[in-house]
Amino acid sequence: MSPKTIKELNPKKILVRATNWIGDAVMTTPAVHTIRKNFPEAEITMLAVPWVADIFSLSPDVDKIFVYDKKTLYQGKVKGPINLAKALKKEKFDAAILLQNAIEAAIIAKMAAIPIRAGYKRDGRGVLLSHGVNISDETRKKHQVHYYQDMLRGLGLTPGPDHLRLPLPEDLLLWAQGVVKGFKFQSPFSNEDLQQGKELPSLAKLKTLETADASIPVIGFNPGAAFGPAKRWPVEKFAQLAAIISNNYGETGCAIMVFGTDADTETAQAIKEFSVRTPYHVQDMTGKTDLQQAMALIKCCDAFVTNDSGLMHVAAGLNVPSIAIFGSTDHIATGPYFQKAEIIRREMECSPCMQTHCPKGHLKCLETITSMDVYEKLVKMLPTNPIGNS
């Protein structure tokens, strides 16, 4: 007699182990919704590291967040997981569904005495799972959204729609809209214009510009990527793109928000400084927001220009038209899962190499993508063409 499926066992208290990266977490949101739809009465707790917890804390598919903070509560390579397992054991979960592939996730679930432990048989953890799923060759060729859904299908669950789900509360969106409105309500004249004695527009004219949302495009830049330089389009090309946008939209105004962590602040400043004619168009948001605030601001963008990174997937989950620039990574498996996202890449005999640094030392897959290549696609996404363009 074959063992019962998870759905037949119908657990009432489920722990879901989240993936550890923002982009991966976004790509699991359809799978998390599938779990909710298959177990509508269950209490679902998401076990997540701090930097992805915000992806799920607003989700109607999740009841609780259990933060796996390795820097404070669960320190130590051995002691940390042991203490986490002890804490989870007290919660008396019926099932653990492991979206994360690592063996550590299975070890912790086992030590926490969770009877149902389900996930892909990866990283040598098959013997630790009560319900393991083999990865088919077909699944390996699919986008990561389908990768997680296929796992749940293998566990006997009925998959829900493959839609990314990133709900945002109204008060957060209103805050973001207010911030962006402040960026729009600036003179479309530069410091250079003032030095040349040009007359500033009247307050009435500024108000007209500020309220005419369609004429003042809002563009997000995401120049960072934690993976390594083989994922990052050169900063000077982002800077050149900002200069082109600022020059072409300078008479009516535009807002370019540069997103990222504190580590990206120097990059943001370089982009701002390169856009000499209208530097105030570039707003440095790096390190100034938490993840949910960044998400709300991205939602306000008319378009988003990004490397292959977590915020690329956030933009896709928020239905923001995007241009994703790919270098060393697999655009099929991890590209933005959104119809209005365009991927720009250069096919090379060595791509995708999946390396953090170019093995050949030239980064041609990124270097040969010009700022004008990106601008020509970007301008088609914006609500209006620049002055002088049809």
C-alpha positions as semicolon CSV with decimal commas, in nm:
position;residue;x (nm);y (nm);z (nm)
1;M;0,000;0,000;0,000
2;S;0,149;0,333;-0,107
3;P;0,185;0,608;0,154
4;K;-0,079;0,877;0,164
5;T;-0,012;1,204;-0,016
6;I;0,018;1,526;0,180
7;K;-0,325;1,631;0,059
8;E;-0,476;1,308;0,190
9;L;-0,302;1,359;0,525
10;N;-0,451;1,713;0,535
11;P;-0,211;1,882;0,781
12;K;-0,357;2,161;0,991
13;K;-0,036;2,338;1,085
14;I;0,214;2,381;0,801
15;L;0,564;2,527;0,802
16;V;0,688;2,650;0,463
17;R;1,063;2,701;0,432
18;A;1,123;3,003;0,211
19;T;1,413;3,041;-0,027
20;N;1,696;3,270;0,083
21;W;1,705;3,526;-0,199
22;I;1,451;3,797;-0,279
23;G;1,411;3,700;-0,644
24;D;1,370;3,331;-0,564
25;A;1,117;3,420;-0,295
26;V;0,910;3,622;-0,543
27;M;0,915;3,329;-0,786
28;T;0,775;3,101;-0,513
29;T;0,468;3,317;-0,450
30;P;0,249;3,116;-0,692
31;A;0,356;2,799;-0,509
32;V;0,272;2,952;-0,171
33;H;-0,072;3,038;-0,310
34;T;-0,106;2,678;-0,426
35;I;-0,038;2,558;-0,071
36;R;-0,304;2,792;0,063
37;K;-0,561;2,682;-0,195
38;N;-0,501;2,314;-0,120
39;F;-0,515;2,368;0,256
40;P;-0,758;2,659;0,307
41;E;-0,817;2,581;0,675
42;A;-0,454;2,523;0,771
43;E;-0,236;2,765;0,964
44;I;0,057;2,843;0,734
45;T;0,381;2,976;0,882
46;M;0,664;3,096;0,660
47;L;1,017;3,029;0,786
48;A;1,228;3,300;0,621
49;V;1,556;3,481;0,661
50;P;1,512;3,851;0,751
51;W;1,576;3,999;0,407
52;V;1,296;3,801;0,238
53;A;1,042;3,812;0,521
54;D;0,885;4,129;0,375
55;I;0,792;3,938;0,061
56;F;0,549;3,727;0,264
57;S;0,449;3,944;0,560
58;L;0,172;4,111;0,354
59;S;0,060;3,792;0,181
60;P;-0,296;3,669;0,244
61;D;-0,162;3,318;0,181
62;V;0,055;3,328;0,495
63;D;-0,069;3,346;0,853
64;K;0,259;3,388;1,040
65;I;0,624;3,469;0,975
66;F;0,899;3,287;1,168
67;V;1,221;3,481;1,108
68;Y;1,539;3,275;1,084
69;D;1,781;3,542;1,202
70;K;2,128;3,389;1,198
71;K;2,298;3,705;1,325
72;T;2,112;3,732;1,656
73;L;1,868;3,460;1,761
74;Y;2,025;3,162;1,586
75;Q;2,397;3,226;1,572
76;G;2,651;2,958;1,487
77;K;2,682;2,713;1,200
78;V;2,586;2,421;1,424
79;K;2,431;2,580;1,730
80;G;2,205;2,809;1,525
81;P;2,015;2,535;1,338
82;I;1,989;2,328;1,657
83;N;1,833;2,617;1,847
84;L;1,602;2,692;1,558
85;A;1,488;2,328;1,548
86;K;1,416;2,342;1,921
87;A;1,206;2,655;1,875
88;L;1,015;2,500;1,585
89;K;0,957;2,178;1,778
90;K;0,759;2,373;2,038
91;E;0,522;2,488;1,762
92;K;0,421;2,125;1,685
93;F;0,391;2,158;1,310
94;D;0,217;1,876;1,120
95;A;0,408;1,935;0,797
96;A;0,707;2,117;0,653
97;I;0,708;2,202;0,283
98;L;1,063;2,290;0,185
99;L;1,082;2,533;-0,105
100;Q;1,448;2,584;-0,023
101;N;1,667;2,312;-0,177
102;A;1,940;2,294;0,088
103;I;1,997;1,990;0,308
104;E;1,993;2,219;0,613
105;A;1,620;2,280;0,562
106;A;1,551;1,906;0,581
107;I;1,782;1,856;0,881
108;I;1,608;2,131;1,076
109;A;1,263;1,991;0,993
110;K;1,375;1,645;1,104
111;M;1,524;1,775;1,432
112;A;1,204;1,973;1,491
113;A;1,013;1,640;1,487
114;I;0,785;1,752;1,204
115;P;0,632;1,425;1,079
116;I;0,561;1,532;0,720
117;R;0,873;1,668;0,549
118;A;0,828;1,739;0,180
119;G;1,042;1,880;-0,096
120;Y;1,272;1,805;-0,385
121;K;1,525;1,526;-0,338
122;R;1,826;1,752;-0,370
123;D;2,151;1,819;-0,189
124;G;2,161;1,462;-0,054
125;R;1,854;1,512;0,163
126;G;1,622;1,250;0,014
127;V;1,651;1,017;0,314
128;L;1,539;1,297;0,545
129;L;1,214;1,356;0,359
130;S;0,890;1,169;0,423
131;H;0,759;1,289;0,089
132;G;1,036;1,348;-0,164
133;V;0,999;1,457;-0,527
134;N;1,244;1,374;-0,806
135;I;1,327;1,654;-1,050
136;S;1,243;1,563;-1,408
137;D;1,455;1,670;-1,704
138;E;1,153;1,864;-1,830
139;T;1,127;2,061;-1,506
140;R;1,495;2,151;-1,517
141;K;1,434;2,331;-1,848
142;K;1,146;2,541;-1,716
143;H;1,123;2,879;-1,552
144;Q;1,168;2,871;-1,175
145;V;0,800;2,956;-1,122
146;H;0,713;2,619;-1,277
147;Y;0,996;2,449;-1,088
148;Y;0,824;2,514;-0,755
149;Q;0,477;2,443;-0,886
150;D;0,596;2,111;-1,030
151;M;0,726;2,013;-0,688
152;L;0,384;2,066;-0,533
153;R;0,221;1,877;-0,818
154;G;0,459;1,591;-0,741
155;L;0,337;1,601;-0,382
156;G;-0,022;1,549;-0,494
157;L;-0,137;1,909;-0,472
158;T;-0,340;2,083;-0,739
159;P;-0,138;2,382;-0,866
160;G;-0,302;2,722;-0,872
161;P;-0,236;2,992;-1,134
162;D;0,125;3,079;-1,217
163;H;0,081;3,443;-1,122
164;L;0,334;3,626;-0,908
165;R;0,165;3,771;-0,602
166;L;0,298;4,082;-0,427
167;P;0,009;4,265;-0,263
168;L;0,079;4,608;-0,113
169;P;-0,139;4,793;0,140
170;E;-0,307;5,114;0,034
171;D;-0,135;5,328;0,297
172;L;0,208;5,219;0,174
173;L;0,114;5,293;-0,187
174;L;-0,016;5,637;-0,088
175;W;0,314;5,708;0,085
176;A;0,509;5,605;-0,225
177;Q;0,287;5,813;-0,452
178;G;0,352;6,113;-0,228
179;V;0,728;6,061;-0,250
180;V;0,718;6,034;-0,627
181;K;0,490;6,337;-0,654
182;G;0,755;6,533;-0,466
183;F;1,014;6,427;-0,722
184;K;0,787;6,537;-1,005
185;F;0,722;6,877;-0,851
186;Q;1,061;7,015;-0,942
187;S;1,164;7,265;-1,201
188;P;1,261;7,104;-1,532
189;F;1,550;7,355;-1,542
190;S;1,900;7,259;-1,438
191;N;2,157;7,452;-1,237
192;E;2,332;7,521;-1,568
193;D;2,014;7,683;-1,699
194;L;2,000;7,908;-1,394
195;Q;2,363;8,008;-1,437
196;Q;2,287;8,109;-1,795
197;G;2,014;8,341;-1,674
198;K;1,718;8,147;-1,813
199;E;1,382;8,238;-1,666
200;L;1,222;7,981;-1,433
201;P;0,872;7,861;-1,520
202;S;0,589;8,009;-1,317
203;L;0,434;7,825;-1,022
204;A;0,122;7,767;-1,231
205;K;0,337;7,607;-1,502
206;L;0,512;7,387;-1,246
207;K;0,178;7,270;-1,109
208;T;0,068;7,183;-1,460
209;L;0,384;6,979;-1,510
210;E;0,346;6,810;-1,172
211;T;-0,013;6,704;-1,223
212;A;0,031;6,592;-1,584
213;D;0,153;6,248;-1,486
214;A;0,162;6,121;-1,844
215;S;0,415;6,388;-1,944
216;I;0,656;6,324;-1,657
217;P;0,774;5,965;-1,674
218;V;0,901;5,788;-1,363
219;I;1,179;5,537;-1,429
220;G;1,344;5,297;-1,187
221;F;1,707;5,191;-1,215
222;N;1,846;4,885;-1,040
223;P;2,222;4,879;-1,114
224;G;2,318;4,628;-0,846
225;A;2,321;4,247;-0,833
226;A;2,456;4,048;-0,540
227;F;2,569;3,754;-0,753
228;G;2,876;3,929;-0,894
229;P;3,007;4,156;-1,172
230;A;2,907;3,911;-1,446
231;K;2,548;4,006;-1,365
232;R;2,601;4,381;-1,357
233;W;2,570;4,604;-1,663
234;P;2,854;4,858;-1,625
235;V;2,766;5,160;-1,412
236;E;2,886;5,400;-1,682
237;K;2,623;5,259;-1,916
238;F;2,349;5,319;-1,658
239;A;2,489;5,671;-1,622
240;Q;2,485;5,726;-1,998
241;L;2,126;5,603;-2,008
242;A;2,030;5,848;-1,732
243;A;2,193;6,130;-1,927
244;I;2,005;6,038;-2,245
245;I;1,673;6,023;-2,061
246;S;1,736;6,349;-1,874
247;N;1,840;6,533;-2,191
248;N;1,547;6,409;-2,396
249;Y;1,287;6,469;-2,125
250;G;1,459;6,772;-1,974
251;E;1,205;7,030;-2,093
252;T;0,905;6,854;-1,937
253;G;1,086;6,676;-1,657
254;C;1,125;6,317;-1,550
255;A;1,216;6,125;-1,236
256;I;1,477;5,850;-1,226
257;M;1,490;5,657;-0,898
258;V;1,802;5,449;-0,838
259;F;1,733;5,152;-0,609
260;G;1,967;4,929;-0,413
261;T;2,135;4,878;-0,078
262;D;2,399;5,089;0,093
263;A;2,654;4,903;-0,119
264;D;2,502;5,062;-0,431
265;T;2,516;5,424;-0,309
266;E;2,846;5,500;-0,482
267;T;2,699;5,366;-0,805
268;A;2,389;5,583;-0,764
269;Q;2,603;5,892;-0,710
270;A;2,805;5,814;-1,022
271;I;2,483;5,792;-1,222
272;K;2,361;6,120;-1,077
273;E;2,686;6,305;-1,143
274;F;2,708;6,184;-1,502
275;S;2,367;6,331;-1,577
276;V;2,524;6,680;-1,569
277;R;2,254;6,876;-1,747
278;T;1,968;6,775;-1,519
279;P;2,116;6,593;-1,219
280;Y;1,811;6,659;-1,001
281;H;1,616;6,417;-1,221
282;V;1,814;6,131;-1,061
283;Q;1,698;6,042;-0,711
284;D;1,928;5,821;-0,503
285;M;1,708;5,576;-0,308
286;T;1,988;5,331;-0,225
287;G;1,988;5,230;0,140
288;K;1,703;5,472;0,215
289;T;1,412;5,228;0,219
290;D;1,321;4,890;0,354
291;L;1,210;4,625;0,106
292;Q;0,838;4,701;0,130
293;Q;0,897;5,073;0,077
294;A;1,115;4,996;-0,225
295;M;0,840;4,772;-0,360
296;A;0,584;5,051;-0,327
297;L;0,812;5,300;-0,502
298;I;0,882;5,052;-0,783
299;K;0,506;5,012;-0,823
300;C;0,493;5,388;-0,901
301;C;0,740;5,355;-1,189
302;D;0,630;5,368;-1,550
303;A;0,926;5,147;-1,638
304;F;1,214;4,973;-1,463
305;V;1,566;4,910;-1,596
306;T;1,740;4,635;-1,407
307;N;2,010;4,373;-1,390
308;D;1,915;4,012;-1,318
309;S;1,842;4,054;-0,948
310;G;1,581;4,034;-0,676
311;L;1,425;4,370;-0,759
312;M;1,388;4,257;-1,121
313;H;1,148;3,990;-0,996
314;V;0,980;4,240;-0,762
315;A;0,904;4,464;-1,062
316;A;0,762;4,164;-1,249
317;G;0,548;4,073;-0,948
318;L;0,415;4,429;-0,937
319;N;0,334;4,432;-1,311
320;V;0,578;4,713;-1,386
321;P;0,706;4,717;-1,748
322;S;1,075;4,635;-1,731
323;I;1,393;4,596;-1,926
324;A;1,610;4,321;-1,780
325;I;1,975;4,311;-1,881
326;F;2,127;3,963;-1,870
327;G;2,491;3,864;-1,878
328;S;2,615;3,536;-1,735
329;T;2,288;3,395;-1,605
330;D;2,005;3,190;-1,754
331;H;1,732;3,416;-1,889
332;I;1,499;3,120;-1,946
333;A;1,505;2,983;-1,591
334;T;1,529;3,310;-1,400
335;G;1,409;3,584;-1,633
336;P;1,131;3,822;-1,524
337;Y;0,801;3,632;-1,523
338;F;0,590;3,907;-1,681
339;Q;0,470;3,964;-2,037
340;K;0,564;4,335;-2,036
341;A;0,924;4,266;-1,943
342;E;1,186;4,270;-2,217
343;I;1,516;4,089;-2,187
344;I;1,825;4,238;-2,349
345;R;2,121;4,005;-2,382
346;R;2,400;3,918;-2,623
347;E;2,424;3,556;-2,724
348;M;2,784;3,443;-2,686
349;E;2,936;3,101;-2,744
350;C;3,014;3,090;-2,370
351;S;2,675;3,202;-2,241
352;P;2,514;3,146;-2,006
353;C;2,830;3,058;-1,814
354;M;2,660;3,104;-1,473
355;Q;2,982;3,246;-1,330
356;T;3,011;3,541;-1,091
357;H;3,315;3,673;-1,284
358;C;3,377;3,645;-1,657
359;P;3,605;3,338;-1,708
360;K;3,746;3,504;-2,021
361;G;3,797;3,841;-1,857
362;H;3,610;4,052;-2,113
363;L;3,240;4,065;-2,009
364;K;3,142;4,113;-2,374
365;C;2,796;3,975;-2,300
366;L;2,735;4,298;-2,104
367;E;2,985;4,543;-2,254
368;T;2,834;4,515;-2,603
369;I;2,490;4,624;-2,480
370;T;2,482;5,001;-2,528
371;S;2,284;5,264;-2,342
372;M;2,109;5,350;-2,668
373;D;2,005;4,984;-2,711
374;V;1,825;5,011;-2,379
375;Y;1,687;5,361;-2,435
376;E;1,525;5,267;-2,766
377;K;1,327;4,992;-2,591
378;L;1,264;5,197;-2,279
379;V;1,108;5,494;-2,455
380;K;0,841;5,264;-2,603
381;M;0,734;5,170;-2,250
382;L;0,692;5,526;-2,127
383;P;0,358;5,710;-2,134
384;T;0,484;5,980;-2,372
385;N;0,771;6,014;-2,613
386;P;1,021;6,293;-2,544
387;I;0,985;6,637;-2,694
388;G;1,061;6,633;-3,063
389;N;0,997;6,260;-3,106
390;S;0,689;6,124;-3,274
